[in-house]
Amino acid sequence: MLRGEWRPEMSWPELIALCDRLDRMLQDIRQSRHLAPVVLRELCPCCGAPMTQGSSNVSVRAAILALARFGIASEAEVRCLEKRWQKYRQATGCDLGGKPAPPVSLA
């Protein structure tokens, strides 16, 4: 999907929407194959039960890095895109998935 839909001229909202579709696909695969979260060897410091790793999501940065990993974009393009993503995140205050950060309560 990333190879077929990614374009160098994509806007950030378009790339974020693509990451959302990739994430839904990943979650569907995990559910259809009954893949459970990874159980870690570490024990919870509070209750002593084995800790589980939460199911990861497809972040925008993960998608950007996958462009180089799968040979869809050059290393130089990916580095440039990563820097632009970091600037976009700082300017908009969005989270790793490109969603607006929750408001901070000052109570």
Secondary structure per residue as TSV (DSSP state, phi and psi in degrees):
chain	resnum	aa	ss	phi	psi
A	1	M	-	360.0	-43.0
A	2	L	H	-61.5	-44.6
A	3	R	H	-62.6	-39.8
A	4	G	H	-78.2	-28.2
A	5	E	H	-107.0	-19.3
A	6	W	-	-73.6	138.5
A	7	R	-	-134.9	141.4
A	8	P	T	-59.8	-27.4
A	9	E	T	-91.0	10.8
A	10	M	-	-60.5	141.3
A	11	S	-	-79.4	164.9
A	12	W	H	-61.7	-44.0
A	13	P	H	-59.9	-35.0
A	14	E	H	-67.7	-42.4
A	15	L	H	-66.2	-38.9
A	16	I	H	-63.4	-41.9
A	17	A	H	-63.4	-38.8
A	18	L	H	-63.5	-42.0
A	19	C	H	-63.3	-37.7
A	20	D	H	-62.1	-42.1
A	21	R	H	-65.8	-41.6
A	22	L	H	-62.1	-40.5
A	23	D	H	-65.8	-42.7
A	24	R	H	-60.9	-39.8
A	25	M	H	-62.9	-44.3
A	26	L	H	-61.6	-46.2
A	27	Q	H	-63.6	-39.0
A	28	D	H	-63.1	-41.2
A	29	I	H	-62.9	-46.0
A	30	R	H	-60.7	-42.0
A	31	Q	H	-70.0	-43.9
A	32	S	H	-67.1	-28.5
A	33	R	T	-97.7	4.9
A	34	H	T	54.5	46.8
A	35	L	-	-86.0	118.7
A	36	A	-	-88.1	156.2
A	37	P	-	-60.4	152.9
A	38	V	-	-70.4	134.0
A	39	V	E	-93.3	125.3
A	40	L	E	-87.1	160.1
A	41	R	E	-76.0	-18.0
A	42	E	E	-74.3	148.5
A	43	L	E	-103.9	148.9
A	44	C	-	-63.3	129.0
A	45	P	T	-66.6	-21.5
A	46	C	T	-84.9	-49.8
A	47	C	T	-112.8	-11.1
A	48	G	-	80.9	4.1
A	49	A	-	-81.7	152.9
A	50	P	E	-60.2	136.8
A	51	M	E	-87.4	145.4
A	52	T	E	-111.6	146.7
A	53	Q	-	-83.7	131.9
A	54	G	-	-65.8	155.0
A	55	S	-	-72.1	127.6
A	56	S	-	-78.0	157.0
A	57	N	-	-113.7	165.5
A	58	V	-	-85.6	106.5
A	59	S	-	-83.1	164.9
A	60	V	H	-64.3	-41.4
A	61	R	H	-63.5	-38.5
A	62	A	H	-61.5	-41.0
A	63	A	H	-66.0	-40.6
A	64	I	H	-61.9	-45.9
A	65	L	H	-66.0	-32.0
A	66	A	H	-66.1	-26.9
A	67	L	H	-59.4	-41.5
A	68	A	H	-75.9	-42.5
A	69	R	H	-57.1	-40.2
A	70	F	T	-97.3	10.2
A	71	G	T	69.8	25.3
A	72	I	S	-83.1	-32.9
A	73	A	S	-135.5	157.7
A	74	S	-	-75.6	161.7
A	75	E	H	-58.5	-40.9
A	76	A	H	-64.3	-41.6
A	77	E	H	-62.9	-42.0
A	78	V	H	-66.3	-43.0
A	79	R	H	-59.7	-44.7
A	80	C	H	-62.9	-44.6
A	81	L	H	-64.0	-39.1
A	82	E	H	-61.9	-43.4
A	83	K	H	-64.7	-41.7
A	84	R	H	-65.1	-37.9
A	85	W	H	-63.9	-43.2
A	86	Q	H	-60.9	-42.3
A	87	K	H	-65.6	-40.3
A	88	Y	H	-63.2	-44.7
A	89	R	H	-61.0	-43.0
A	90	Q	H	-65.9	-38.9
A	91	A	H	-70.8	-36.0
A	92	T	H	-99.5	-19.4
A	93	G	-	74.9	19.8
A	94	C	B	-79.2	163.4
A	95	D	-	-84.1	-172.3
A	96	L	T	-63.3	-25.4
A	97	G	T	-91.1	-0.2
A	98	G	S	88.5	7.8
A	99	K	-	-90.1	150.0
A	100	P	B	-58.6	137.5
A	101	A	-	-67.8	144.2
A	102	P	-	-64.0	147.1
A	103	P	-	-64.5	145.4
A	104	V	-	-90.0	127.3
A	105	S	-	-86.1	131.3
A	106	L	-	-101.8	22.5
A	107	A	-	-79.1	360.0
